[in-house]
């Protein structure tokens, strides 16, 4: 029993010494020369999972990468993240083309909606941290559009919003041009209605609020006063002078060129080609 206890104590002592030497080696690894590794033909092993992950890292331009959820990406990578220029295809058919920064949409880019077998531009402009941020143009399904400044995915700053009217430019519909705060008309702005009436003045929470002027096209009158949540509180009426009313629509554009009868043009072209061949 005495010999057994002595052997047990010796074994514990040797184990402690071995662990101490191993700990000293890894703690002071930088002190050992390359000759030491060559002599013992030993280098610290990298975990297998880390080696596999390192070999799978994507860097530079890569072929299309697929995800199990149905998304896919083709473009540039940096340190295994989408970084640079690239196109992201989403499982519902939508896609984004443009800049990326550390796996997030950034810089200039275009987001396309896939509807009824066709692509429709929903947003074209600046992005930051995966949200619309900067200057850009957004189109909804009905053809209304907003062109102006964005912040964190919301209309914020100066911008122009159309409501109804012709899809390319909003001609014939209502148009608001002015200040926006977190997706709401707020600050100074002008609302030009399709019937010719115009409001110029202050806004808050999408409502006329504060001093402003309303121009009535039909009666050729103007109302100057103070508004509270879209309701006039006090003011005065007067006749509109030629120099009073702001231009309508704001920043007028040339009408879009359209064919009155496309089939008639086609018929004339066919007949003209036939006459030349006769």
Buried (B, 14 or more C-beta within 10 A) or exposed (E): EEEEEEEEEEEEEEEEEEEEEEEEEEEEEEEEEEEEEEEEEEEEEEEEEEEEEEEEEBEEEBEEBEEEEEBBBBBBBBEEBBBBBBBBBBEEBBBBBBBBBEBBBBBBBBBBBBEEEEEBEBBBBBBBEBBBBBBBBBBEEEBBBBBBBBBEBBBBBBBBBBBBBBBEBBBEBBBBBBBBBEBBBBBBBBBBBBEEBBBBBBBBEEBBBBEBBBBBBEEEEBBBBBBEEEEBEEBEEEEBEEEBBBEBBBEEEEEEEEEEEEEEEEEEEEEEEEEEEE
